[in-house]
Amino acid sequence: MSETVTPSGASSAPARATALAGALRDGAFWADWAAAVGLVVLVVIFQAANPTFLSSGNIRSMLVASAILVVLSVGQTFVVVTGGIDLSVASMMTFGAVLFGFGISHGWGIVACGALAVLGGGLIGVVNGVLVGNGRITDFVVTLGSLSAASGLALVIADGKPVTVVNVALLRLSTGGIGIIGWSVLVAAVVAVLAHLVLFRTRWGTHVFAAGGSAEAATATGISVPAVKIAVYTVSGVLAGLAAILLVARVGAAEPAANTSFLLNSVAAVVLGGVSLVGGRGSVLGPVLGALLLTALANGLTLLGVSPFYQPVAVGTVVVLAALLTRFRK
């Protein structure tokens, strides 16, 4: 009797289909890919409701608007992966922006002002890390305190007044680019790629995940958990300082009033991106997609003429739904 031989691709096709169907029925799949799936759904809905949503001009506008949030979310990711949270990111960004304006008002060059903004954010990040890592004070309390302190310092330095920043280089940063990709978007993309490489291609990245997974086990293997804590909070502060430069370029002024929506949205993007709030698990791509989703949500609601008062309600609803999906993560 002759035996019929079927191609391996054909024989494996039903198995792949079965595996895919099983994955779609698994809540863990939807939890891990909540940001990506949600972004696709929003794009389809808003494009159907308003054909200008996917116009090149609007796409460029959304990408530029998301750049600041992407940078803040990447910094927040480093902290959350260790099982912490940084409530001071928006205030550090405001502090960095005010330092930038301080430099401008005293005749400093753009590079020096940018370095001052990054240094200011990084310094607050170091203080946060030392108090959390070596001082063993709860991250919530430490960063809540630095949130207030950084906001107050920004108001003191600026005397409560915004500083107008008019500079050709900053104008190009906010308006220039390649096609629909603005320069600020490229900056955010470089930050995200470097963060991914650091977290997943370096020994230090392994230490970050280990410290978040189990501090006791990490210490037993020779990892200095306090040093890791100091480092991740410093990274968060430095990136907040970088976000301050993008903010000044976009607004054209150094505003001393903190925008708390950046804090809420950075945490929301991390949650949507599948980063575990108890630490030890996460990615960089997820929070980036989460930031894009939140930006697309705000932009789409604006195009539909929905009052901006409802936008925080929409964001809060999306975050709660994403948090509910975390129950299915393995």
C-alpha positions in Angstrom: 0.0 0.0 0.0 1.4 3.4 -1.0 1.6 6.1 1.7 0.4 9.6 0.9 3.0 12.2 1.8 1.6 15.7 2.6 3.8 18.9 2.7 4.9 19.8 6.2 3.5 23.3 5.8 0.1 21.9 5.0 0.1 19.5 7.9 1.2 22.1 10.3 -1.4 24.7 9.1 -4.3 23.3 11.2 -2.0 23.1 14.2 -1.0 26.8 13.8 -4.7 27.7 13.4 -5.6 25.8 16.5 -2.7 27.4 18.5 -3.9 30.9 17.3 -7.5 30.2 18.3 -6.3 29.0 21.7 -4.2 32.2 22.1 -7.2 34.4 21.2 -9.3 32.7 23.9 -6.5 33.1 26.5 -7.0 36.2 28.6 -3.2 36.5 28.9 -2.9 37.3 25.2 -5.3 40.2 25.4 -3.5 41.4 28.6 -0.1 41.4 26.9 -1.3 43.0 23.7 -3.9 45.4 25.1 -2.1 48.5 23.9 -1.6 47.2 20.3 -5.1 45.9 20.0 -6.6 49.0 21.6 -4.6 51.2 19.2 -5.9 49.4 16.2 -9.5 49.5 17.4 -9.3 53.2 18.0 -7.8 53.9 14.6 -10.5 52.0 12.9 -13.3 53.7 14.9 -12.0 57.2 14.6 -11.1 56.9 10.9 -14.7 55.6 10.2 -16.1 58.5 12.2 -13.8 61.2 10.7 -11.8 60.5 7.5 -9.3 63.2 8.4 -8.0 61.1 11.3 -5.5 59.2 9.1 -4.5 62.2 7.0 -0.8 62.8 6.8 -1.1 66.1 8.7 -3.0 64.6 11.6 -0.8 61.6 11.8 2.2 63.9 12.1 0.4 66.0 14.7 -0.3 62.9 16.8 3.2 61.5 16.6 4.7 64.9 17.6 2.2 65.2 20.5 3.1 61.6 21.7 6.9 62.2 21.7 7.0 63.8 25.2 4.8 61.1 26.7 6.8 58.3 25.1 10.0 59.7 26.7 8.4 60.0 30.1 6.8 56.5 29.8 10.1 54.9 29.0 11.6 56.5 32.1 8.6 55.3 34.1 9.1 51.8 32.7 12.5 51.4 34.2 11.1 52.3 37.6 8.0 50.1 37.4 10.0 47.1 36.3 11.8 47.2 39.6 8.4 47.2 41.4 8.4 51.0 42.1 6.6 54.0 40.8 7.7 57.6 40.1 5.1 60.1 40.8 7.5 63.0 40.2 8.1 62.7 36.5 5.8 65.6 35.5 7.3 67.8 38.2 10.8 66.9 37.2 10.0 67.8 33.6 8.6 71.1 34.7 11.6 71.7 36.9 13.9 70.9 33.9 11.9 73.3 31.7 12.2 76.1 34.2 16.0 75.5 34.4 16.1 75.7 30.6 14.2 79.0 30.7 16.6 80.2 33.5 19.5 79.5 31.2 17.9 81.3 28.3 17.1 84.3 30.4 20.7 84.6 31.4 22.0 84.4 27.9 23.2 80.8 27.9 23.4 78.7 24.7 20.8 76.1 23.8 23.2 73.2 24.4 24.1 74.5 27.9 20.4 75.1 28.7 19.5 71.6 27.6 22.3 70.1 29.7 21.0 72.1 32.7 17.5 70.7 32.2 18.7 67.1 31.9 21.1 67.6 34.9 18.3 69.1 37.0 15.9 66.2 36.3 18.7 63.7 36.9 19.6 65.2 40.2 16.1 64.8 41.5 16.1 61.3 40.2 19.3 60.5 42.1 17.7 61.9 45.3 14.6 59.7 44.7 16.8 56.7 44.2 19.0 57.2 47.2 15.9 57.7 49.5 14.2 54.6 48.1 17.2 52.4 47.7 19.4 53.3 50.6 16.9 55.0 52.8 14.4 52.2 52.4 11.5 54.7 52.3 8.4 53.7 50.3 8.7 54.9 46.7 5.2 56.4 46.8 6.1 58.6 49.7 9.5 59.7 48.3 8.3 60.5 44.8 5.1 62.2 46.2 7.4 64.4 48.3 9.7 65.2 45.3 6.7 65.9 43.2 5.8 68.8 45.6 9.4 69.9 46.1 10.2 70.0 42.4 7.0 71.9 41.6 7.8 74.4 44.4 11.4 74.9 43.2 10.2 75.5 39.7 7.8 78.2 40.9 10.5 79.8 43.1 13.2 79.9 40.3 10.7 81.2 37.7 9.0 83.5 40.2 5.8 82.0 39.0 6.2 83.5 35.5 6.7 81.7 32.2 9.8 82.4 30.1 9.3 82.8 26.4 11.9 80.8 24.4 12.4 81.9 20.8 15.2 79.9 19.1 15.6 78.6 15.5 17.0 75.3 16.6 14.1 74.6 19.0 11.7 75.7 16.3 13.1 73.2 13.9 13.0 70.5 16.6 9.3 71.0 17.1 8.3 71.6 13.5 10.9 70.0 11.3 11.4 66.4 10.4 11.3 63.9 7.6 7.9 63.6 6.0 5.4 62.8 8.8 8.2 62.0 11.2 9.1 65.0 13.2 12.6 65.5 14.8 11.1 65.2 18.3 9.5 61.8 17.2 12.9 60.6 16.1 14.4 61.6 19.5 11.7 59.6 21.2 12.3 56.7 18.9 16.0 56.7 19.7 15.3 56.8 23.4 12.9 53.8 23.1 15.4 51.8 21.0 18.3 52.5 23.4 16.1 51.7 26.4 15.1 48.3 24.8 18.8 47.5 24.2 19.8 48.4 27.7 17.0 46.4 29.3 17.2 43.3 27.1 20.8 43.2 25.8 22.9 44.2 28.9 23.7 42.6 32.2 22.5 45.7 34.0 19.1 45.2 32.3 19.0 41.7 33.7 19.7 43.1 37.2 16.8 45.5 36.8 14.4 42.7 36.1 15.9 40.6 38.8 15.5 43.4 41.4 11.9 43.7 40.5 11.2 40.0 40.4 12.6 39.3 43.8 14.8 41.6 45.7 15.9 38.9 48.1 16.9 36.5 45.4 18.7 39.3 43.5 20.7 40.2 46.6 21.5 36.5 47.1 23.1 36.4 43.6 25.2 39.4 44.4 23.1 42.1 42.8 23.1 45.4 44.7 19.4 46.2 44.7 19.9 49.7 46.2 22.3 50.6 43.4 19.8 49.4 40.8 17.1 51.5 42.5 19.3 54.6 42.4 20.1 54.0 38.7 16.5 53.5 37.5 15.2 56.6 39.3 18.2 58.5 37.8 17.2 57.3 34.4 13.7 58.4 35.0 14.9 61.9 36.0 17.3 62.2 33.1 14.5 61.3 30.6 12.2 63.8 32.3 14.8 66.4 31.7 15.0 65.4 28.1 11.2 65.6 27.9 11.5 69.1 29.3 13.5 70.2 26.2 10.9 68.7 23.9 8.2 70.4 25.9 9.9 73.8 25.7 10.4 73.3 22.0 6.8 72.4 21.4 5.2 75.2 23.6 7.8 77.9 22.9 8.0 78.7 26.6 9.2 77.4 29.9 6.1 77.1 32.0 6.5 76.8 35.8 3.1 75.2 36.4 3.3 71.4 36.4 0.9 69.5 34.1 -0.2 66.5 36.1 -1.8 64.9 33.1 1.7 63.8 32.0 2.2 61.9 35.2 -1.2 60.2 35.0 -0.7 59.3 31.3 2.9 58.0 31.8 1.6 55.6 34.4 -1.4 54.7 32.2 0.9 54.0 29.2 3.0 51.7 31.3 -0.1 49.8 32.5 -1.5 49.6 29.0 1.9 48.4 27.8 1.7 45.3 29.9 4.4 46.2 32.5 3.7 44.5 35.8 3.1 47.0 38.6 4.7 44.5 41.0 7.9 44.4 39.0 10.0 41.8 37.2 8.1 41.9 33.9 7.7 44.4 31.1 8.9 45.7 27.8 9.6 49.1 26.1 7.4 48.6 23.1 4.3 48.1 25.2 4.5 51.5 27.0 5.4 53.2 23.6 2.2 51.7 22.1 0.3 52.8 25.2 1.5 56.4 24.8 0.5 56.3 21.2 -2.9 54.9 22.1 -3.6 57.6 24.7 -2.5 60.3 22.2 -4.7 58.9 19.5 -7.6 58.7 22.0 -7.3 62.4 22.9 -6.8 63.4 19.2 -9.8 61.4 18.0 -12.1 62.7 20.6 -11.0 66.3 19.7 -11.7 65.7 16.0 -15.2 64.4 16.9 -15.9 67.6 18.9 -16.0 65.9 22.2 -15.5 68.3 25.1 -12.0 68.0 26.6 -13.6 67.6 30.0 -14.6 64.1 28.9 -11.1 63.1 27.8 -9.8 62.3 31.4 -12.9 60.1 31.8 -12.0 58.2 28.7 -8.4 57.8 29.7 -9.4 56.6 33.2 -11.8 54.1 31.7 -9.2 52.7 29.4 -6.6 52.3 32.2 -9.1 50.5 34.5 -10.0 48.1 31.7 -6.2 47.5 31.1 -5.7 46.9 34.8 -8.5 44.4 34.8 -6.8 42.5 32.1 -3.7 42.1 34.3 -5.5 39.5 36.3 -5.0 37.1 33.3 -1.3 37.6 33.0 0.8 34.6 33.8 
